[in-house]
Structures are given as C-alpha cells and as structure tokens.
Amino acid sequence: MSAAGLNEAEAANELMRLARAIARHDRLYHAEDSPEVSDAEYDALVRRNAELEAAFPHLIREDSPSRKVGHAIAASPLGKVAHEVRMMSLDNAFSPEEVAEWLARMRRFLNLPDDAPLACTAEDKIDGLSISLRYERGRLVQAATRGDGQVGEDVTENVRHIPDIPSEICVLSGSNVPEPPDLFEVRGEIYMQKQDFAALNAAQQKIGGKLFANPRNAAAGSLRQKDPSVTASRKLKFWAHGWGAAKSVPSRSQFEMMTFIDAWGATTSSHLRLCYTLEEMIDHFWMIAN
C-alpha cells in the first residue's frame, strides 16, 4: 500500500517494524557477515522506510535507519578508532529519473540554473568494506573500518598485507602533481574478486570452515581478523574513491583530487570519468554495465 493510503497508526506500526527489521539485517550484514536477504530486498526496505518518513515526518523514530550510518562496533574484539572526519554511506539511485532528480537537487543547492553544466565524477562502485587509510608525512600509520561512521575498527596491521594498499604515498619522479599533504586520509573499499571468493569458499568447505554469502562478506570477514596472518592468506584488493581528514586539499575538483590520489600510489577505478550532463553519466553507466 502506498504511504498515502495509510493512517498515522498504521504508518507508525510499519515504521517500527521496518526499524527493527533493518537493524537486524544491518547486524547480520555488517557485524556478522551473514546476510539473510539480497541487496535488492534490503534496499526495498530502506526505500519503504524513506517513503513513509517523507509522508509522515512527525513519526520519524529515534532508532530510524535514516539516522544511522554503518553499524555499531561495540562488540567487536578489534581496537576502536574515532574518525577525525565522519565516514558517510552512499545513497542509491535506481533509474535515470532518480539520477536526474539528484542533479536537480545539486543545482538547487548551488543556486545554479536548471540547465547549467555541473561537473560530476562517475565511476563504478565496488561492493566491499569501507576503509579509511591515514597517512602522516606519506607513511601509513592507521587503517580503520567505517563502523558507525564516527568510530571504526582498527585494522592497521591487517591492511599492511594487502598489496593494493601502499605503505607510503608519494610523488613519483617526473609526475606533474603536488606532494601529498603531511596528513591525508585515503578512503575507499576493500573487496574480493569473484574468482577469489569462489576459491576461498571451496577451501573453507574442505576444512569445514565458515562459508561466506558473497564476496563483500568474504572481504569483510577476511579483513576483520584478530590474527593478521589470516588476512594475509586471503586475496583482498583495494581501490580509493575519496578522502577524509587532510591538512590541506590541493584541488577544489573531486576529479582532479582523484587523479592526484592515483598518482600518489593509491589505486583508483579505471572507469573514473568527468561528466557534465545527465546523458554523459547514463552513457558511462551503460558502458560500464555492458
């Protein structure tokens, strides 16, 4: 039933059920690496919650999923790290119309005309575990998961075993880019390729070990280990999609900053593109998807 067809009591009851269901699925997905529903089913719950909250804003709950980022990590055996700059989650769009509405909101926020070009970075999204890598004077000093966005898990020693994550970021000889700031956090995703996921599950099955539901959960379970040697035995990869705390930011352009991060040695997506129109963004999406 559409939100418009509900009365307040019905909407309040459904919002309560959604908050409990989504919290449970968040715990299974993020904390236990054992999801019970597909991404599409989970997204449908979140979108229904957002629809009801838009129709009944006065019924938004304190425990609403819209108020939360990531998952609570109080029960994690790993050390805790407070993020200097909060780590946010990404929103979804499921159609060209929703992307168009997002562009329209950005133009309104920036007080731009409806037809004004708007520079946007476009790239594919990896379904992995969000990570923040803190570099001081170019050297990796700390790595933390997103956690609840404000506090994450300390996985510094574990990420040192991932070949894609540089122990130092620097400017290579001959590169025409600025030096990394003395403090700079590279943010991105740690993930596992499908063939490596299949091989890991096959090996786990032989020894009677835990089987993972999908590559994302395999990557999360492989990284969030108390014993770094377990992480070292798994084939994990990384790519960067942004940054967090920084002593300075050498460019006002997201796209140019990503080229700097790549030049400093942190891998970025090969599909990273600069787009100015909705049509360019959708065309790029279809190129990646096909």
N, C-alpha and C positions, 0 to 999 in steps of 0.2 A: 504494500500500500504506500502511496506517495505520502510525504510528510504533511501535505495539505489536507489529507483525509483523516488525520489523527487528531484526537483531542489532547489536552495537556496531560491528563493522567496516562493515556496510552503512550504518548511521547516520552514521558518521564520513565515509565517502566521499560520501554525499549532502550533508552539511553543507559539505564542501569545495567541491563543485560549485555549491551554492547561493551560497556566499560569493563565488565568482568570477563567477558569472552576475549576481548582484545588483550587485556592484561595477561591472561593465561597464555594466549598464543605468543605474546612477546616473551614471556618467561621461557616457554618451550623453545622458541626460535633463537633468542639471543643468549640466554644463560645456560640452557641445557643442550643446545644444538640438536634438538629432536622435534622438528615441526610436525604437526598433525594435519595441517591444511596447506593447500597450494598458495603460491603468491597471489594468484588471481582471487582466490576465496578470501584471503586476508585483506587484500585491497578493497574488496567489495564491502567488508565490514567497516573499514575505516571510512570509506566514501559514504556509507549509510549514516554513520555517526556524524560526519560533517554536514550531510543534508539535514538531519534532524536539528543539529545545533544552529544551522543557519535559519531554520524556520522557527525555532524556539530558543533564542539566545539566552533568555532568562532561566532556562533549565540546564544550562551547561554545568556539569558536575566538577567538583574539586579534583576527582580522580579521572577526569575526562582524558581519553587518549590524545586529544588535540593539545593538551597541556604538557605532554611528555615527549622526550627525545630519547631514543635508545632504550636502555634497560637499567634497572638498579643493579649494582655490583657489590652490595654489602656482603653477600655470602661467598663471594669469590675468594679462593685461597691466595690469589696473587696480591701483590702490593698495590696500593692505591695512589693515583696521581691526579691532582687538581689541575684542570686545564686553565691556562692563563687566559685564553680566548675560547669561549664556549664552542663546542663542536655541534653543529646543527645537522639535521637529517635533510634528505632531499624530498621535494614534493613530486607528485606524478601528474602526467597528462596522458590521456589515452586516445586522443583524436586530434587532427589538425585544428578543429574548432577550439579545443581546450588550450592548445598552444597559442592560437590567435588571441584568446581571452587573456592569457598570461602576458603576451606582448602589449596588449591594450592597457593592462594594469601597470606595466612598467612605464609606458609613455605617460599615463596619468600621473604616476608618482613623480616623474621627472619633469612634468609640465611641458611635454612635447606635443606637437600637433599629431593627429591621428595617422598621418601619412609620413611622418618623419623617419628617416633611416635610423635604426638602432643597432649598434654593433653588439653581437652576441657570439659567445664561443659555443660551438656544438661539437659533441664527441659522444662516443658510445659509453654506456655505463656498465661497469663490471659489478656483478653481484658478489661482493666479498665482505671482508671485515674492515670497517673504517679504522684508520690508524693515524696518529699524529707523531711525526718524527722531529725531534727538537735538535737543532744543530747550533752549537756555540763555537764561534771562530772556525766554522767549517767542519767541526767534528761532531759526530752523532753522540749525544750524551743521554738521550732519553727517548723511549718509544712508549706510547700509551694508546690503548683502545678507546673508542668513543665513550663507552659506558653509558651513563645517563646524560651525557653532554657536558656536564660540569666536572664529574670525576670519572676517570677511567682506570683500567688495569695496567700495571707496569709490566711490559713485555720486552724491556730493553735488551736483555741478553738473548732472548729468543729471536728477535728480528736480525740480530747480527749474523744469523745462519741463513738468511735469505739473500741469494746472490744479487737480486734486483735492487736491494736497498744499500746505497753507498755508505761506507763508514765515514766518508768525508764528502762534502760538496765544495766544488772549486771551479774556477775558470780554466779550461784547458788552453794550452798555448795556441795563440792565433785566433781564439774566439773573440768576436766583437760584442761582448756582453759585459755588464758590470759585475764586480765581485759580489758574492753573497754577503748580506749583512752579517754583523757579528752574532746576532741572534736571529734565527729564522726557523720556523716550523713548517715542514713539508707535510701536507695532508693528502691521503689517498686511500687506496683499497689493497688489501692483501687477499689474494684469491688463489684458486687451484684450477688448472685446466681440466677439461672433461676426461681426457685420457688418463691423466694422473689420478683423478678421483676414482675412475673405474679400477685402476691398478691397486690403489690403496684399499678399496673395499674388498677386492679379491684377496689381497694379503691378509686383511683383517678376518675374513671369513675362514681362511685356512687355520688360523690360530684361535678361532672362537672369540675374536675381539669385537668391539663395537662397530656396527655398520653405520655409515653416515647417510642421511636422507638425500643430500645433494652436495654439489661442490662447494657452495658457500659454507654450509655447516661443517664440511670436512676441513676447510681452511680455518674456520674459527676454532674448531676443536684441536687442530694441529698447532695453532699458534698459542692458545691459552693453556699452556702446559707448565707445570712447576719445574719439570726437567727439560732444559733447553735441547738436550740431545734428541728428545722425541721430535721436537720441531725440526731439528737439523736433518732428521731422517725422512721428512715429508717434502714433496716438491711444491713449495709455495712460490708465488710470484707477486710482484707489486707494480702498481703504477700510480702516479700522482695526478690529482685533479684540482689542487688548490693549496692554500697555505693558511696558517693560523697566526700565532704571535710572531711579531717581527720588529726588530729595532728600526728598520726602515723598509719601505716598499719601493723599489727602483722605478716602477712604472705605474701609471694610473690605468693602464689597459690590462684587463684579465688575460687576453690572448697573448700579449707581449710578455706578461709575467710567466705564463706557462712555457713560453719558449725559453725564457731565462732558466726556469727550474729544470727543464730538459737539458739545457746546455751545462748546467752545474752538475749533472750526472744522475738526476732522479728521473727515471723513465716516465714518459707521458704517453697518452694514446696516439697511435699513428693516424687516427681518424680525427684528430683535433683540427677544427676549421673555424675561420672567422666568417660569420654570416651577417647580413644586414636586413634581410627581409624574411617574412614567414615562408615564402616559396623556397628560398635558399635552404632554410632549416629543414623543411619537409623533404626536399630533394636529397639532402645529405642523409637524412634518416633512412630513406628508402635505399640509398646506395649502400649504407652500412648493413641494413637488414637483409639485403638481397645479394 
